[in-house]
Amino acid sequence: MEHVNNTLKNDANQDEMRDKRWAIVSIASIPLIMTLGNSMLIPILPVMEKKLDISKVQSSLIITVYSIVAIFLIPIAGYLSDRFGRKVVIIPSLILAGIGGVISAWAAWKMGSPYSVILFGRILQGAGAAGAAPIVLPLVGDMFRRDKDVSATLGVIETSNTFGKVLSPILGSFLAGFIWFLPFVSIPIFCLISVIAIFFLVKKPRNDKKGPDFKTFIKNTKEVFQQHSRWLFAVFVIGAILMFVLFAVLFYLSSVLEDTYNFHGVKKGFILAIPLACLCLASFIAGKKIKDNMVLMKWITFIGLVLAGASVLAVSISDQFIYLTVVFLICGIGIGAGLPCLDALITQSIEKNVRGTITSFYSSMRYIGVAAGPPVMAYFMKNNLMIMFIILAVCCLIAAVMAFVSIKPNKENEQEKNPAHSPI
């Protein structure tokens, strides 16, 4: 009889994944579109520098202001999602991101000196992104009963995110080949598609209740940080470092492919997509493999950081095109393997009533890395590039040590499979 009950339970869990497949696709569209809205501009930054008559540092700000705004607004969006619901925050945020794209596109099309207005549009996009992509993580945690379903879906989400990075250089270069500001025009169109999909295909969880008031929320959040501060801090810092390395490398590659190797347009986009495709594949495989195994999450993260650090340090050995491509391909694998593990560590370990807030702090840290990468790389490209790659390698080493020392899965709690108690 017990065997029959277990069989029925497993079938029900499999049906849950199957029934929610379109909801998963809809949710996965959010990080894909938010990534396109930012990373799609990286390969056309050299074009913007010429069209707008701006410096490399100024062009890097087109990426950076988006992320800086998101850093400060993400925790607020996280609290609002815990309090009022995920969809209530996500849909208006997508609309705001689309409006930001419209403003940037209009300025580029109609104004003689559009740089400042483009930045304003990018600020609105960043505000919209703050309430969209980061809320996906707690939403996935709310949707499923089994931790391994959560891990598998987070793998899909992170793969969607990284696929956006793969598609971004190709699509951005392709669209800019017609009109240089066309990537801005595409952003509101993508946001509209995602709004429609989320509205109709993502259902409110049955056990969804209004979150705690602000006073109770602050108390609960303090308790979480007091109880889990050591490993949470480590995961936050590791997430920031991975994105810092990734966006610094992407900015460097975009500039070098055009300035040194004379690759332009879609051809440059396809070359940029090679390491990003490996990052995407690594995220997908890691998400499938980790399930609810916290020990595996720790070691995949550690190995990924070591790979990323060794590869960026190896850049100093040679500047040959094929060699650089292979080195950054390995870097992409290391970063891609670590990201879904960090997502799962947080989502599976935090109670639902503060999950949105805690994951939002993690997302804010990732956006700090996104914001810092391009301008820091732009500065060192003008001064001493070798120092920059040493800094990137040291950052990866620090992150690897933190993963090894601070992330300590508790086997007893892991066996209980109770998401209300941290397994770390």
C-alpha distance (Angstrom), angle and dihedral (degrees) to the residues before:
residue distance angle dihedral
M1 . . .
E2 3.81 . .
H3 3.81 89.3 .
V4 3.81 90.1 53.3
N5 3.80 91.6 49.4
N6 3.81 91.4 50.1
T7 3.81 90.6 49.0
L8 3.81 91.3 51.1
K9 3.80 90.6 47.3
N10 3.82 92.2 51.6
D11 3.80 90.7 48.1
A12 3.80 89.7 50.9
N13 3.81 91.1 51.2
Q14 3.81 91.3 49.3
D15 3.81 89.2 48.7
E16 3.80 88.6 52.3
M17 3.82 91.4 58.0
R18 3.80 91.1 44.5
D19 3.80 94.1 47.4
K20 3.78 92.0 50.4
R21 3.81 97.9 45.9
W22 3.83 93.6 109.3
A23 3.79 90.8 45.8
I24 3.82 87.9 53.2
V25 3.82 90.7 50.2
S26 3.81 90.3 49.2
I27 3.80 93.0 49.0
A28 3.81 91.1 45.8
S29 3.82 88.5 56.6
I30 3.82 89.9 67.9
P31 3.84 99.7 64.9
L32 3.81 88.7 37.5
I33 3.81 92.2 56.0
M34 3.81 95.4 39.9
T35 3.81 89.0 50.9
L36 3.80 91.4 49.0
G37 3.79 89.4 49.6
N38 3.81 90.4 59.5
S39 3.80 110.4 22.4
M40 3.82 93.3 43.3
L41 3.81 87.8 71.2
I42 3.83 96.1 54.5
P43 3.83 97.4 80.5
I44 3.82 91.9 47.5
L45 3.82 96.4 49.1
P46 3.84 91.0 99.0
V47 3.83 88.2 52.9
M48 3.83 90.7 49.7
E49 3.80 90.1 50.8
K50 3.80 89.3 59.4
K51 3.82 97.7 39.1
L52 3.81 94.9 45.8
D53 3.84 96.1 32.2
I54 3.81 93.3 -126.4
S55 3.81 134.7 141.2
K56 3.81 127.9 -108.5
V57 3.80 90.8 -102.1
Q58 3.81 90.9 51.5
S59 3.80 91.6 48.6
S60 3.81 90.1 49.9
L61 3.82 88.2 56.9
I62 3.82 89.0 65.3
I63 3.81 85.1 68.2
T64 3.79 96.8 34.2
V65 3.84 101.6 52.4
Y66 3.81 89.1 55.6
S67 3.78 89.9 57.4
I68 3.81 97.7 40.0
V69 3.81 92.1 56.9
A70 3.80 90.5 47.1
I71 3.82 91.4 51.6
F72 3.81 92.5 62.5
L73 3.81 98.6 37.5
I74 3.82 100.0 44.4
P75 3.87 95.2 78.1
I76 3.82 89.7 50.9
A77 3.80 90.5 50.0
G78 3.80 89.3 48.0
Y79 3.80 92.2 54.8
L80 3.82 92.5 46.0
S81 3.81 90.1 51.2
D82 3.81 90.9 51.3
R83 3.78 90.6 47.6
F84 3.81 103.7 40.5
G85 3.83 106.4 14.6
R86 3.80 138.8 -84.9
K87 3.83 100.0 -96.3
V88 3.81 92.2 48.2
V89 3.82 88.2 62.1
I90 3.81 100.6 34.5
I91 3.82 100.4 54.3
P92 3.86 98.3 51.5
S93 3.80 88.7 43.6
L94 3.80 92.2 55.4
I95 3.81 89.3 49.5
L96 3.83 90.5 51.5
A97 3.82 91.1 49.9
G98 3.81 88.8 52.1
I99 3.83 91.4 51.4
G100 3.81 89.5 52.0
G101 3.81 89.2 54.0
V102 3.82 91.0 50.9
I103 3.82 91.8 52.1
S104 3.84 93.5 48.8
A105 3.81 91.6 47.2
W106 3.81 93.0 47.7
A107 3.82 92.1 49.3
A108 3.81 92.6 49.3
W109 3.81 90.9 48.3
K110 3.80 102.5 42.3
M111 3.81 109.7 23.1
G112 3.79 128.1 81.6
S113 3.83 93.3 -147.7
P114 3.80 103.9 24.3
Y115 3.82 101.8 157.7
S116 3.83 98.0 103.3
V117 3.82 93.4 44.8
I118 3.81 90.5 47.7
L119 3.81 87.4 54.7
F120 3.82 89.7 50.6
G121 3.81 90.0 52.4
R122 3.78 89.2 49.0
I123 3.83 89.6 52.1
L124 3.81 89.6 56.0
Q125 3.80 89.6 47.6
G126 3.80 89.6 52.5
A127 3.81 90.5 50.7
G128 3.80 89.5 51.7
A129 3.78 92.3 46.4
A130 3.82 89.4 53.2
G131 3.79 91.2 64.0
A132 3.80 97.6 39.1
A133 3.81 119.8 42.8
P134 3.86 98.6 33.1
I135 3.82 92.0 51.8
V136 3.81 89.7 59.6
L137 3.83 92.2 77.0
P138 3.83 97.1 58.4
L139 3.81 90.1 39.3
V140 3.80 90.1 58.9
G141 3.80 89.9 47.1
D142 3.82 89.0 54.3
M143 3.81 94.9 49.7
F144 3.82 102.9 63.0
R145 3.78 137.9 50.1
R146 3.82 97.3 -153.5
D147 3.81 121.8 70.1
K148 3.80 91.8 -142.8
D149 3.81 90.2 56.2
V150 3.79 88.3 51.8
S151 3.85 90.6 49.9
A152 3.80 92.6 47.4
T153 3.81 91.9 49.5
L154 3.81 92.0 45.5
G155 3.80 86.6 53.1
V156 3.81 88.2 55.6
I157 3.82 90.6 47.3
E158 3.80 93.2 49.8
T159 3.82 89.4 44.9
S160 3.81 88.9 52.8
N161 3.79 88.6 50.2
T162 3.79 92.7 50.2
F163 3.82 92.3 41.4
G164 3.79 85.5 58.0
K165 3.80 87.2 56.8
V166 3.82 90.0 49.3
L167 3.79 92.6 49.2
S168 3.81 95.1 40.3
P169 3.83 100.8 76.1
I170 3.80 92.0 43.9
L171 3.81 96.3 45.3
G172 3.81 93.8 39.4
S173 3.80 92.6 51.3
F174 3.81 91.9 43.5
L175 3.81 94.5 51.5
A176 3.82 93.3 42.5
G177 3.80 87.7 52.9
F178 3.82 87.5 71.2
I179 3.81 100.1 36.7
W180 3.79 121.0 -7.0
F181 3.83 94.9 -132.2
L182 3.82 95.7 45.3
P183 3.85 91.5 104.7
F184 3.83 87.3 66.0
V185 3.81 89.7 52.9
S186 3.80 92.3 52.9
I187 3.82 94.1 57.0
P188 3.86 98.5 74.5
I189 3.82 90.0 45.0
F190 3.80 91.7 54.8
C191 3.82 91.4 45.2
L192 3.81 91.3 52.8
I193 3.82 91.1 53.1
S194 3.80 91.0 51.3
V195 3.83 93.0 47.2
I196 3.81 91.0 54.2
A197 3.82 92.6 46.9
I198 3.82 94.2 48.4
F199 3.80 93.2 45.3
F200 3.81 95.7 52.7
L201 3.81 105.5 27.1
V202 3.82 106.7 36.8
K203 3.80 111.8 76.3
K204 3.77 125.6 -158.8
P205 3.85 110.5 -104.9
R206 3.80 112.5 -102.1
N207 3.80 94.2 -126.2
D208 3.80 92.9 44.7
K209 3.80 111.6 135.3
K210 3.76 133.6 177.4
G211 3.78 109.4 -86.3
P212 3.80 127.1 -117.4
D213 3.80 123.4 -74.0
F214 3.80 118.2 -97.8
K215 3.81 95.9 -93.6
T216 3.81 93.2 50.6
F217 3.80 90.0 42.8
I218 3.82 92.0 55.4
K219 3.80 90.2 48.3
N220 3.82 92.7 49.9
T221 3.80 92.4 46.0
K222 3.83 91.9 50.8
E223 3.79 90.1 50.9
V224 3.81 91.6 51.7
F225 3.81 92.5 50.7
Q226 3.80 92.4 45.2
Q227 3.79 91.8 50.6
H228 3.82 98.9 41.0
S229 3.82 104.1 21.5
R230 3.80 96.6 123.8
W231 3.79 100.1 55.9
L232 3.83 94.6 31.4
F233 3.80 90.8 56.1
A234 3.80 89.6 49.0
V235 3.82 93.2 50.3
F236 3.82 91.3 46.8
V237 3.82 92.8 51.5
I238 3.82 93.5 43.8
G239 3.82 90.7 51.8
A240 3.82 90.9 50.9
I241 3.81 92.4 48.3
L242 3.82 94.1 49.2
M243 3.81 91.9 52.6
F244 3.82 92.1 43.1
V245 3.80 90.5 54.7
L246 3.81 93.2 43.7
F247 3.81 97.1 50.7
A248 3.81 93.8 40.7
V249 3.81 89.4 53.3
L250 3.82 92.6 45.8
F251 3.82 91.5 51.2
Y252 3.81 90.5 48.4
L253 3.79 93.6 48.0
S254 3.80 93.3 47.2
S255 3.80 91.1 53.5
V256 3.81 97.1 41.5
L257 3.81 95.1 47.4
E258 3.80 89.7 55.6
D259 3.81 102.3 34.7
T260 3.83 100.9 36.2
Y261 3.81 106.7 23.9
N262 3.82 97.9 29.4
F263 3.82 95.9 -129.0
H264 3.78 113.8 154.3
G265 3.79 141.3 177.0
V266 3.79 121.6 -9.0
K267 3.82 92.5 -7.3
K268 3.80 89.8 60.4
G269 3.80 88.9 45.5
F270 3.80 92.4 56.3
I271 3.81 91.7 49.2
L272 3.82 91.2 50.4
A273 3.79 88.3 49.5
I274 3.84 93.5 61.0
P275 3.83 98.3 76.9
L276 3.80 89.5 35.5
A277 3.81 91.4 54.4
C278 3.80 88.8 54.7
L279 3.80 89.0 49.2
C280 3.81 89.5 51.7
L281 3.82 93.6 48.8
A282 3.81 92.0 46.7
S283 3.83 90.4 52.4
F284 3.78 92.2 50.2
I285 3.82 94.5 48.4
A286 3.82 93.1 44.4
G287 3.81 91.3 50.1
K288 3.81 90.4 52.2
K289 3.80 95.1 46.2
I290 3.81 103.6 44.3
K291 3.85 97.3 58.4
D292 3.83 102.6 159.9
N293 3.83 96.1 -31.3
M294 3.81 105.5 126.0
V295 3.81 93.7 -177.4
L296 3.80 90.5 56.4
M297 3.82 90.3 48.2
K298 3.80 90.4 55.3
W299 3.80 95.5 49.7
I300 3.80 95.7 43.3
T301 3.81 88.5 52.2
F302 3.81 91.8 48.2
I303 3.82 94.4 48.0
G304 3.81 91.5 45.0
L305 3.81 91.1 54.2
V306 3.80 92.0 48.9
L307 3.83 90.1 50.7
A308 3.80 92.5 48.5
G309 3.83 93.0 47.7
A310 3.80 94.6 46.9
S311 3.81 92.6 47.8
V312 3.82 96.8 51.7
L313 3.81 90.3 46.8
A314 3.82 89.3 50.9
V315 3.82 90.3 61.9
S316 3.80 88.4 84.4
I317 3.82 92.2 64.8
S318 3.82 96.7 70.1
D319 3.81 141.1 -5.7
Q320 3.82 95.3 -152.2
F321 3.79 112.1 135.5
I322 3.84 97.5 -126.2
Y323 3.79 91.7 45.1
L324 3.81 92.7 51.4
T325 3.80 91.1 47.9
V326 3.82 91.9 53.2
V327 3.81 92.6 45.4
F328 3.79 93.4 52.2
L329 3.80 90.0 43.5
I330 3.82 88.1 60.3
C331 3.81 89.3 46.2
G332 3.82 89.1 54.0
I333 3.81 91.7 52.4
G334 3.81 91.4 51.8
I335 3.81 94.2 49.2
G336 3.82 93.8 42.1
A337 3.80 93.4 52.1
G338 3.80 93.4 51.5
L339 3.81 101.0 48.3
P340 3.85 101.1 68.6
C341 3.81 89.6 45.0
L342 3.81 91.3 56.8
D343 3.82 90.6 46.5
A344 3.81 91.7 52.0
L345 3.81 94.9 44.6
I346 3.79 90.7 59.2
T347 3.80 100.4 35.8
Q348 3.81 95.0 49.4
S349 3.80 94.5 43.5
I350 3.80 104.3 50.2
E351 3.80 128.6 75.6
K352 3.79 116.3 -110.0
N353 3.83 96.9 -116.8
V354 3.83 91.9 64.8
R355 3.81 99.4 22.2
G356 3.80 93.9 102.7
T357 3.79 92.1 52.2
I358 3.81 96.9 46.0
T359 3.80 93.4 46.3
S360 3.81 88.5 47.4
F361 3.81 90.7 58.2
Y362 3.80 87.6 50.9
S363 3.82 90.4 49.9
S364 3.82 90.3 48.6
M365 3.79 89.5 55.1
R366 3.79 90.1 50.8
Y367 3.79 89.9 51.6
I368 3.81 89.7 51.8
G369 3.79 86.7 60.2
V370 3.82 91.4 47.1
A371 3.81 91.0 49.7
A372 3.81 95.7 46.3
G373 3.81 99.5 44.5
P374 3.85 103.1 72.0
P375 3.84 100.4 41.6
V376 3.82 93.9 43.5
M377 3.81 90.5 49.3
A378 3.83 90.5 46.0
Y379 3.81 89.9 53.7
F380 3.80 95.1 49.6
M381 3.82 92.9 43.8
K382 3.81 86.0 64.1
N383 3.81 93.7 45.8
N384 3.82 121.7 20.0
L385 3.80 115.9 -13.4
M386 3.80 94.4 -177.8
I387 3.81 90.8 61.8
M388 3.80 88.9 54.5
F389 3.79 93.2 55.7
I390 3.81 90.3 47.6
I391 3.83 88.5 52.2
L392 3.81 90.6 51.1
A393 3.81 91.5 49.3
V394 3.82 92.5 48.1
C395 3.81 90.3 49.5
C396 3.81 89.9 53.5
L397 3.80 90.7 48.2
I398 3.82 91.3 51.5
A399 3.81 90.3 48.6
A400 3.83 91.5 49.0
V401 3.82 91.1 52.0
M402 3.80 90.3 49.0
A403 3.81 91.1 50.7
F404 3.80 91.3 49.4
V405 3.81 96.2 45.7
S406 3.82 105.4 32.3
I407 3.82 105.3 35.7
K408 3.80 104.6 74.9
P409 3.81 114.3 163.2
N410 3.79 114.3 -144.8
K411 3.80 106.5 -135.4
E412 3.79 95.2 -159.4
N413 3.80 93.7 54.3
E414 3.80 90.1 42.2
Q415 3.78 90.0 57.3
E416 3.80 90.0 52.2
K417 3.83 89.8 56.7
N418 3.78 89.6 -154.4
P419 3.81 110.5 151.6
A420 3.79 91.1 -163.3
H421 3.80 88.8 72.7
S422 3.76 123.1 55.5
P423 3.80 113.0 -113.4
I424 3.77 89.2 -153.9
